[in-house]
Amino acid sequence: MRRQVGLSTALCCCLLASVIDQSTGAGERTRRSFSSAAFAPPIRPTSSPVPPPSQPSSATPSTPPSSPIVSSAGASTSRRGERRSFMSSSTLALSPPVSSTTTSSTSSSSSTVSSSGSSSPVLEPEQAIALSAQVDGPISSQPSPSSSLSSPPAPSSPSTASSSSPSAPPTMTMDPFRPARAAVDPVVINILVTILSSSAASSPPSTLADAERIANKAIRKRMRTDAPETALTAEERRLIYARVYGVEVLRARLSFLLEHAVAQSSLVGRRFGPTLADFGLPMDASGDPMLVVNRAECLLALYMLTEEVDGEGRPPRVDFLDSDRLEVLGAVSREGMTEGEREALFDQVDDPSERLAARRSLPSWLAARFLEQLGKEGAEALALALNRKPPTTLRVNTLKTSREKVVQELKKRGVPAAATKYSPWGVTVGDVEGGFRVFEQDMYKLGYVDLINEASQCVALSTGAKPYDIVLLYGARKGAKALALGSMLRGNGMIYLWEPYLRQHYQLREAIRRGQAQDLMEVLPNVMAAMRIKADVVLVDALCSNTGALSHHPSMRWLKNETHILETLVPQQRSDLQNAARAVSPGGVLLYSTCSLLACENQEVVAWFESTFSGEFEPLPFDKTGGPGGNCRALLPHVHGVDGTFIARWRRKLGSAGVVSG
């Protein structure tokens, strides 16, 4: 169960690296037909090829439909018998129109994929991929904390359109009549179907690495940039990223609006009208694959109708729903009601935790914990902060260069960059057209910068490690904190690394190689070797619920449950802290860190440790006051603008035996 909880986080790191991947000269590449079943098993044609849709003339611009809610070209009819035309035709046999700039070079080479109509494009549960918003994705500057943001800003367009309401969140500007957009929505729906299926999977992959291997194989095969049937442009990939991220972040909010629209509609249940199943309802029903497909379609449509606008402030066209379902969803769209009226719907929910969960898209149990710990205003502000897309943050290797030089170099390349507020090593990278792929930059490959969020940099700083220290990092993960600690030792000393997940050791060793720290770091083979170390500094980077980093991994909020945290994670955290404490030398420093916002993983673990081992360890305060709790620090997304992080530290008493009892 413990391994299942973390499935979603790392898998879509590779998904987004593939979906958003920018191939050189993408805009000039030959555009060919795209099979939207890119994430489904390949289906062989059983009928004659479907001819590509007619292309709009470059001399005669398309005329916008009278209502952006109602689809135009390519939309299904209102009859129930033809409602599946999208999944049986558009999804499995889609040939996007070619833009006017490439018509002459592609018209003769465009290919089509025939529809079978017998299979739905649903992935197996073990191929489930959930979304990560940080690694290799397009960059977005963090919105102002005062913004009443209900969804993360979409980063795919260089300009944004202001909402009519002054408090409305920044939204994405896009051209709803762009022919290339036809290739985007089917891919988004396929990804969402995969994610929704994984949330309900009864037997997910046994380990994170197994699922990652399956996902990598499927993505490499079906999203290759050099394959004509998957030749998406960089702009299309960024739009896919923005929509998948947006729907996943706002899944609970969109589900609430969907249920309200269906409940208030007179069309639903009428003879020849849409049924609950056509909207993927009820929400707790997930046995029928087509039910999941319908739900993914409706959630995406609602996201487009409520969170996106085009250059004229209108929602984009929705071409993949029939007119009946569009009419039902239109009641809660930007065209159907104002933002204030839409927010008033959530006020009708009586229970405070359920109201916060629906409005800010959180699991009910997590909303209840936030309200319990922070109160109404604090919980609301925290939930908003977790829904914003975080900035990309780099750590500068000060052994090779300075932060000022890195900022100047990025600005020379046209990349907005600024120094971080709390970490003296950090640089935030702003939004840039075309994206900024950190892993492809020479400064990253040569070890001048590393990808690590500001809060994690603060964790390394709080150790106070200095040259010639012996350091143990208990929970090394992929090596980002290890490299930060290495810069503090300035090449003198020793860092021992223990990572329980052996399949992460390759990435850990690769990070050591890239940082040229082979002589400074050693990866330990087992936990017993870690407990035998006598270190001046021991940092326990505990496995936790990651609730402080939900903005990076939006799908994680739907895979967590409180029972797993209390019965599995908390006992593991206590055990790891006790084991790591054995390695602290007399007078040495012990630190405990999580990226969790929950008291059960933070303050309660600290209270347990101090009551159990008070004879051997004493609190090491962060300030000179030395008051109660002075050895603990919490970084909060809505207060500090960084990932939620907790840090506690102690010093081993000089007279202690050096072996933690119990």
C-alpha positions in Angstrom: 0.0 0.0 0.0 2.9 2.3 0.8 4.3 1.9 -2.6 1.0 2.3 -4.3 0.5 5.7 -2.8 3.5 7.1 -4.6 2.7 5.7 -8.0 1.3 8.9 -9.4 4.2 11.2 -8.6 7.2 10.0 -10.6 5.4 8.3 -13.4 4.2 11.4 -15.2 7.6 13.1 -14.8 8.4 10.9 -17.8 4.9 11.4 -19.2 5.3 15.2 -19.3 8.9 14.9 -20.5 7.4 13.1 -23.5 4.2 15.1 -23.9 5.9 18.5 -23.7 9.1 17.4 -25.3 10.2 20.0 -27.9 11.8 18.6 -30.9 14.1 20.9 -32.9 12.3 22.7 -35.7 8.9 21.4 -34.6 7.2 24.3 -36.3 8.8 23.4 -39.6 8.3 19.7 -39.3 6.0 17.9 -41.7 2.6 17.7 -40.1 0.9 14.4 -40.7 -2.1 12.7 -39.3 -2.2 11.9 -35.7 -3.7 8.9 -34.0 -5.3 10.0 -30.8 -5.1 6.4 -29.5 -1.5 7.2 -28.7 -1.9 5.8 -25.2 -4.1 2.9 -26.1 -3.1 -0.5 -27.6 -2.8 -0.2 -31.4 -5.9 -0.9 -33.4 -5.6 -2.2 -36.9 -7.9 -0.7 -39.6 -10.9 -2.7 -40.4 -12.5 -0.4 -42.9 -11.5 2.0 -45.6 -9.5 5.0 -44.5 -11.3 8.1 -43.3 -10.5 11.1 -45.5 -9.0 14.1 -43.7 -11.3 16.9 -42.9 -11.4 19.8 -45.3 -8.9 22.6 -44.6 -9.9 26.2 -44.2 -8.6 28.5 -46.8 -5.8 30.9 -45.6 -7.5 33.7 -47.5 -10.9 33.3 -45.8 -10.7 33.2 -42.0 -13.1 30.9 -40.2 -16.2 32.6 -38.8 -16.7 32.1 -35.1 -19.8 30.3 -34.1 -22.6 32.3 -32.6 -22.1 30.6 -29.2 -18.7 29.2 -28.2 -20.4 26.6 -26.1 -21.9 24.8 -29.1 -19.5 22.9 -31.2 -19.4 23.6 -34.9 -17.4 21.5 -37.5 -16.9 18.0 -36.4 -19.4 18.0 -33.5 -21.7 15.1 -32.9 -25.4 15.3 -33.5 -27.9 15.4 -30.6 -29.2 11.9 -31.1 -28.2 9.4 -28.5 -27.4 6.8 -31.2 -24.7 9.0 -32.6 -23.3 10.3 -29.3 -20.3 8.0 -29.5 -19.1 9.4 -32.8 -16.2 11.1 -31.1 -14.8 8.0 -29.5 -15.5 5.8 -32.5 -14.3 8.2 -35.2 -12.5 11.3 -34.0 -10.5 9.6 -31.3 -9.5 6.5 -33.1 -9.3 7.9 -36.6 -8.3 11.6 -36.5 -6.4 13.4 -39.2 -5.9 17.0 -38.0 -6.1 19.7 -40.7 -2.8 21.1 -41.8 -2.1 24.8 -41.2 -2.0 27.1 -44.2 1.8 27.6 -43.9 2.5 23.9 -44.5 -0.4 22.9 -46.8 1.7 22.5 -49.9 4.3 20.3 -48.2 2.0 18.0 -46.3 -1.1 17.6 -48.4 0.4 14.8 -50.4 1.9 13.0 -47.5 -0.9 13.1 -44.9 -2.0 9.7 -43.7 -5.2 8.5 -42.0 -6.0 5.9 -39.5 -9.1 3.9 -39.8 -11.6 3.6 -37.0 -12.5 0.2 -35.7 -15.3 1.5 -33.4 -15.0 -1.7 -31.4 -12.6 -0.7 -28.7 -12.4 2.3 -26.4 -9.0 4.0 -26.0 -8.6 3.0 -22.3 -5.2 2.0 -20.9 -4.8 -0.9 -18.7 -4.7 0.1 -15.0 -1.1 -0.9 -14.7 -0.1 1.7 -17.3 -1.5 4.4 -15.1 0.3 7.6 -15.3 -0.4 10.6 -13.1 0.7 14.2 -13.5 3.8 15.9 -12.3 3.9 19.6 -12.9 7.6 20.3 -12.3 10.1 18.2 -14.2 10.6 19.2 -17.8 7.4 21.1 -18.1 6.8 24.5 -19.4 7.7 27.2 -16.9 5.2 29.5 -15.2 5.9 32.3 -12.8 4.1 32.0 -9.5 1.0 34.1 -9.3 0.5 36.7 -6.7 -0.5 35.2 -3.3 -3.4 37.7 -3.2 -4.9 36.3 -6.4 -8.2 34.4 -5.8 -7.0 31.6 -8.0 -9.1 28.6 -8.4 -7.0 27.0 -11.1 -3.3 27.2 -12.1 -2.4 29.6 -14.9 -2.0 27.7 -18.2 1.5 28.4 -19.5 1.1 27.5 -23.2 0.7 31.0 -24.6 3.0 34.0 -24.3 0.1 36.3 -23.5 -2.9 36.1 -21.2 -6.4 37.5 -21.4 -7.8 39.2 -18.3 -11.0 38.1 -16.9 -13.9 40.4 -16.7 -13.8 40.1 -12.9 -10.9 41.8 -11.2 -10.4 38.8 -8.8 -10.5 36.2 -11.6 -7.5 34.0 -12.0 -5.1 34.5 -14.9 -6.3 32.4 -17.8 -4.8 31.1 -21.0 -5.1 33.0 -24.3 -5.5 30.7 -27.3 -6.9 30.7 -30.8 -9.9 28.3 -30.7 -10.0 28.1 -34.5 -6.4 26.9 -34.9 -6.6 23.8 -37.1 -3.7 22.1 -35.2 -5.8 22.1 -32.0 -7.8 19.2 -33.3 -4.9 16.9 -32.4 -4.8 18.1 -28.7 -8.2 17.2 -27.1 -8.1 13.4 -28.0 -4.6 13.1 -26.4 -5.7 15.0 -23.3 -8.8 12.7 -23.0 -6.6 9.6 -23.4 -4.3 10.8 -20.6 -7.2 11.7 -18.3 -8.8 8.3 -18.9 -5.5 6.7 -17.9 -5.3 8.7 -14.7 -9.0 8.2 -13.8 -8.6 4.5 -14.4 -5.5 4.3 -12.2 -7.3 6.0 -9.3 -9.8 3.1 -9.4 -7.4 0.3 -10.2 -7.8 -2.7 -7.9 -4.3 -4.1 -8.7 -1.9 -1.4 -9.6 1.8 -2.2 -10.4 3.6 -3.8 -7.4 6.3 -1.1 -7.3 6.8 2.4 -8.5 9.7 1.3 -10.7 7.6 -1.4 -12.4 4.9 1.1 -13.3 7.5 3.6 -14.5 9.0 1.0 -16.8 5.6 0.1 -18.3 4.8 3.8 -18.8 8.1 4.6 -20.3 7.8 1.8 -22.9 4.3 3.0 -23.9 5.2 6.6 -24.1 8.4 6.0 -26.1 6.5 3.9 -28.6 3.4 6.1 -29.0 4.7 9.7 -28.5 7.9 9.6 -30.5 8.5 13.0 -32.0 10.0 11.5 -35.2 6.9 9.3 -35.9 4.6 10.9 -38.5 1.5 9.8 -36.7 2.5 11.5 -33.4 4.2 14.5 -34.8 2.8 17.1 -32.4 4.3 20.5 -32.3 5.8 22.0 -29.2 2.8 24.3 -28.8 0.4 21.4 -29.0 2.4 19.6 -26.4 2.3 22.6 -24.0 -1.4 22.9 -24.5 -1.8 19.2 -23.7 0.3 19.7 -20.6 -1.7 22.7 -19.4 -5.1 21.0 -19.8 -4.1 17.7 -18.1 -2.5 19.6 -15.2 -5.6 21.9 -14.9 -8.1 19.1 -14.9 -6.2 17.1 -12.4 -5.7 20.0 -10.0 -9.4 21.0 -10.2 -10.9 17.5 -10.5 -13.1 17.8 -7.4 -14.2 21.3 -8.3 -15.1 20.3 -11.8 -16.9 17.1 -10.5 -19.0 19.3 -8.2 -20.0 21.6 -11.1 -20.7 18.5 -13.3 -23.0 17.0 -10.8 -24.8 20.3 -10.2 -25.3 20.9 -13.9 -26.7 17.4 -14.5 -29.0 17.6 -11.4 -30.5 20.9 -12.6 -30.9 19.9 -16.2 -34.3 19.0 -17.6 -32.7 17.2 -20.5 -31.1 14.4 -18.4 -33.4 11.4 -18.2 -35.7 12.6 -20.9 -36.6 10.2 -23.6 -33.8 10.2 -26.2 -32.0 12.6 -24.0 -28.6 12.1 -22.3 -28.3 9.8 -19.3 -26.2 9.9 -16.2 -23.8 7.4 -17.8 -23.3 9.9 -20.6 -21.7 12.2 -18.1 -19.7 9.5 -16.4 -22.0 9.5 -13.3 -22.3 8.5 -10.6 -18.7 9.4 -9.6 -18.2 6.3 -7.5 -19.0 4.0 -10.5 -15.9 3.0 -12.4 -16.4 -0.5 -13.7 -17.4 0.4 -17.2 -14.5 1.8 -19.3 -16.9 3.9 -21.3 -18.1 5.5 -18.1 -14.6 6.7 -17.4 -14.2 8.0 -21.0 -17.5 10.0 -20.6 -16.3 11.4 -17.3 -12.9 12.4 -18.8 -14.7 14.1 -21.7 -17.0 16.1 -19.4 -14.3 17.2 -17.0 -12.1 18.4 -19.8 -15.1 20.2 -21.4 -15.9 21.9 -18.1 -12.3 23.0 -17.6 -12.3 24.6 -21.0 -15.7 26.3 -20.5 -14.9 27.6 -17.0 -11.1 28.2 -16.9 -10.0 29.0 -20.4 -10.6 32.0 -22.7 -9.6 32.9 -26.2 -8.2 36.2 -27.4 -11.6 37.8 -27.2 -12.4 36.6 -23.6 -14.6 33.7 -24.7 -14.3 30.0 -23.8 -12.7 27.9 -26.6 -14.8 25.7 -28.8 -15.6 22.2 -27.5 -15.7 19.9 -30.5 -15.7 16.5 -28.9 -19.1 16.6 -27.1 -22.6 16.3 -28.7 -25.0 19.2 -28.4 -27.1 17.7 -25.7 -24.2 17.3 -23.2 -22.9 20.7 -24.2 -26.2 22.3 -23.4 -26.2 20.7 -20.0 -22.6 21.8 -19.2 -23.2 25.2 -20.6 -25.4 26.1 -17.6 -22.3 26.4 -15.4 -19.9 27.8 -18.0 -18.7 31.3 -18.4 -21.5 31.9 -20.8 -24.1 30.4 -18.5 -23.4 32.2 -15.3 -21.0 34.7 -13.8 -18.1 33.8 -11.6 -19.9 35.0 -8.5 -22.9 32.9 -9.3 -20.7 29.9 -9.8 -18.9 30.5 -6.5 -22.3 30.8 -4.8 -23.0 27.2 -5.7 -20.3 26.0 -3.3 -21.8 28.1 -0.4 -24.8 25.8 -0.5 -22.7 23.0 0.9 -23.3 22.9 4.7 -20.3 21.0 5.9 -17.2 23.3 6.1 -14.7 20.6 5.1 -16.9 19.4 2.2 -17.3 23.0 1.0 -13.6 23.6 1.1 -12.9 20.3 -0.6 -15.3 21.1 -3.5 -14.4 24.7 -4.0 -10.6 24.3 -3.8 -10.5 20.7 -5.1 -9.1 18.7 -2.2 -10.0 15.3 -0.7 -12.5 15.8 2.1 -10.2 14.3 4.7 -7.4 16.6 3.8 -9.6 19.7 3.8 -10.8 18.7 7.3 -7.2 18.5 8.5 -6.3 21.9 7.0 -9.3 23.4 8.7 -8.4 21.8 12.0 -4.8 23.0 11.9 -5.1 26.5 10.3 -8.7 27.6 10.6 -11.0 28.7 7.8 -8.9 31.6 6.4 -5.6 29.7 6.7 -7.0 26.6 5.1 -8.5 28.5 2.2 -5.2 30.3 1.5 -3.2 27.1 1.7 -5.6 25.3 -0.7 -5.3 28.1 -3.2 -1.5 28.1 -3.0 -1.5 24.3 -3.6 -3.6 24.8 -6.8 -1.0 27.2 -8.3 1.6 25.9 -10.7 5.0 26.4 -8.9 8.0 28.0 -10.6 11.0 26.0 -11.7 13.8 26.6 -9.2 17.5 25.9 -9.7 20.3 25.5 -7.2 23.6 27.1 -8.2 26.7 25.1 -7.5 28.7 27.8 -5.8 31.9 25.7 -6.1 31.8 26.4 -9.9 30.1 29.7 -10.4 28.0 32.3 -8.7 24.3 32.9 -8.6 24.7 36.3 -10.2 26.5 34.8 -13.2 23.8 32.2 -13.7 21.0 34.8 -13.6 22.9 37.0 -16.1 23.5 34.0 -18.4 19.8 33.0 -18.3 18.7 36.6 -19.1 21.1 36.7 -22.1 19.3 33.6 -23.4 16.0 35.4 -23.1 14.9 33.4 -20.0 13.5 35.4 -17.1 15.4 34.6 -13.9 15.6 35.9 -10.4 17.3 35.1 -7.1 15.2 33.2 -4.5 14.1 34.9 -1.3 15.2 32.3 1.3 18.0 30.2 -0.3 21.3 31.9 -1.2 21.8 29.3 -3.9 18.4 29.5 -5.6 17.3 30.9 -9.0 13.7 30.9 -10.2 13.1 30.6 -13.9 10.2 32.5 -15.3 7.9 31.7 -18.2 9.5 31.6 -21.7 8.0 31.0 -25.1 9.0 27.5 -26.3 9.7 26.3 -22.7 12.9 26.0 -20.8 14.1 22.4 -20.6 16.5 22.3 -17.6 17.9 18.8 -18.4 19.0 19.9 -21.9 21.0 23.0 -20.7 24.8 22.8 -20.7 24.9 24.5 -17.3 22.9 21.5 -15.9 24.9 18.8 -17.7 28.2 20.3 -16.5 27.0 20.6 -12.9 26.8 24.3 -12.7 23.1 24.1 -11.6 20.8 21.5 -10.3 17.0 21.2 -10.3 15.7 21.4 -6.7 13.0 23.5 -5.1 13.8 26.3 -2.7 12.3 24.6 0.4 14.6 21.5 -0.1 17.6 23.9 -0.4 16.6 25.4 2.9 16.6 21.9 4.4 20.2 21.4 3.4 21.1 24.8 4.7 19.5 24.0 8.1 22.0 21.2 8.7 24.9 23.6 9.2 27.2 21.2 7.5 30.8 22.5 7.1 34.0 21.3 5.5 35.6 18.1 7.0 32.2 17.0 8.5 31.0 13.4 8.1 27.4 13.5 6.9 24.8 10.8 6.6 21.8 11.5 4.3 19.1 8.9 5.4 16.8 8.9 2.4 18.9 10.2 -0.5 16.2 9.9 -3.2 17.7 11.1 -6.5 20.6 13.0 -5.1 19.5 16.7 -5.2 19.9 17.3 -1.5 23.2 15.3 -1.5 24.7 17.7 -4.1 23.5 20.6 -2.0 25.2 19.2 1.1 28.3 18.5 -1.0 28.6 22.2 -1.9 28.5 23.0 1.8 31.4 20.7 2.5 33.3 22.4 -0.4 34.9 19.2 -1.4 36.3 18.3 2.0 34.7 15.7 4.2 32.5 12.7 3.5 28.8 12.2 2.7 27.2 8.7 3.1 24.0 8.1 1.3 21.3 5.6 2.1 18.3 5.1 -0.2 15.9 2.2 0.6 14.6 2.0 -3.0 17.4 0.3 -4.8 16.0 1.2 -8.3 16.6 4.8 -7.6 20.3 4.1 -7.1 21.0 4.6 -10.8 19.7 8.2 -10.7 21.5 8.8 -7.5 24.8 7.6 -8.9 24.2 9.6 -12.1 23.7 12.8 -10.0 27.0 12.1 -8.2 28.8 11.7 -11.5 27.3 14.9 -12.9 28.3 16.8 -9.8 31.8 15.3 -9.9 31.4 14.2 -6.3 32.6 10.6 -6.6 35.4 11.2 -4.0 33.0 12.9 -1.6 30.0 10.6 -1.6 29.4 6.9 -1.0 26.1 5.1 -1.6 25.6 2.6 1.2 24.4 -0.9 0.4 21.9 -1.4 3.3 20.4 0.2 6.3 22.7 -1.7 8.7 25.7 0.1 7.1 24.0 3.4 7.6 23.4 2.7 11.3 27.1 1.8 11.8 28.2 5.3 10.5 29.4 7.8 13.1 28.5 11.1 11.6 28.7 14.8 12.7 25.4 15.5 10.8 22.5 13.1 10.1 19.6 14.3 7.9 16.5 12.1 7.8 14.6 12.9 4.6 11.6 11.0 5.6 9.2 9.2 3.2 5.9 11.2 3.7 2.6 12.0 2.2 4.0 14.9 0.0 1.0 17.0 0.9 3.3 20.1 0.8 4.2 19.4 -2.8 0.8 18.8 -4.3 1.3 21.7 -6.7 4.1 19.7 -8.3 2.1 16.4 -8.3 -1.6 17.2 -8.5 -2.7 13.6 -8.9 -1.1 12.7 -5.6 -4.0 14.3 -3.7 -6.4 11.7 -5.2 -4.2 8.7 -4.4 -3.7 9.6 -0.7 -5.8 8.4 2.2 -5.5 9.1 5.9 -5.6 5.5 6.9 -2.5 4.7 5.0 -0.7 7.8 6.4 -1.5 6.9 10.0 -1.0 3.2 9.8 1.9 2.9 7.4 3.8 6.2 6.9 3.9 7.5 10.5 5.3 4.2 12.0 7.9 4.1 9.2 8.9 7.7 9.9 9.4 6.9 13.6 11.4 3.8 12.7 13.6 5.7 10.3 14.3 8.5 12.8 15.2 6.1 15.5 17.5 4.1 13.2 19.2 7.2 11.9 19.7 8.6 15.4 22.1 5.6 16.1 24.6 7.1 13.6 24.9 10.5 15.3 28.2 11.1 17.1 28.2 12.7 20.6 27.8 16.4 20.0 26.5 15.8 16.5 23.3 17.1 14.9 20.2 15.1 13.9 17.6 16.6 11.6 14.2 15.3 10.6 12.5 16.7 7.5 9.3 16.0 5.5 7.4 17.8 2.7 4.2 17.2 4.5 1.7 19.7 5.9 0.1 17.2 8.4 0.8 17.4 12.1 0.7 13.6 12.5 3.8 13.4 10.3 5.6 16.5 11.8 4.9 17.8 15.3 3.5 14.5 16.6 6.6 12.6 15.4 8.8 15.2 17.0 6.9 14.9 20.3 7.2 11.1 20.2 11.0 11.3 19.6 11.6 13.9 22.3 9.6 12.0 24.9 11.3 8.7 24.0 14.9 9.8 23.7 15.1 12.9 25.8 18.1 11.4 27.7 20.2 11.3 24.6 19.1 14.3 22.5 18.3 17.9 23.2 16.5 20.4 21.0 18.8 22.5 18.8 16.9 25.8 18.3 16.9 27.8 15.1 17.0 31.1 17.0 18.6 32.3 20.2 15.3 32.4 22.2 15.3 28.7 22.7 11.6 28.6 23.5 9.3 25.5 23.2 9.2 24.3 19.6 12.2 26.6 18.7 13.9 23.6 17.1 11.1 23.2 14.5 10.5 25.2 11.4 7.6 25.0 8.9 7.6 26.5 5.5 4.1 27.0 4.2 3.1 27.5 0.5 0.6 30.3 1.3 3.0 32.1 3.7 6.5 31.7 2.2 5.6 30.9 -1.4 7.5 27.6 -1.4 6.7 24.0 -1.1 5.3 22.9 2.3 8.3 21.6 4.3 8.9 20.8 8.0 12.3 20.7 9.7 13.2 19.7 13.2 16.7 19.2 14.7 18.4 18.0 17.8 21.9 17.7 19.2 23.2 14.5 20.8 24.3 15.1 24.3 28.0 14.8 24.9 27.6 12.3 27.7 25.3 10.0 25.9 26.3 6.4 25.2 26.0 6.9 21.4 23.5 4.1 20.9 19.8 5.0 20.8 17.9 2.6 23.1 14.7 0.9 22.3 
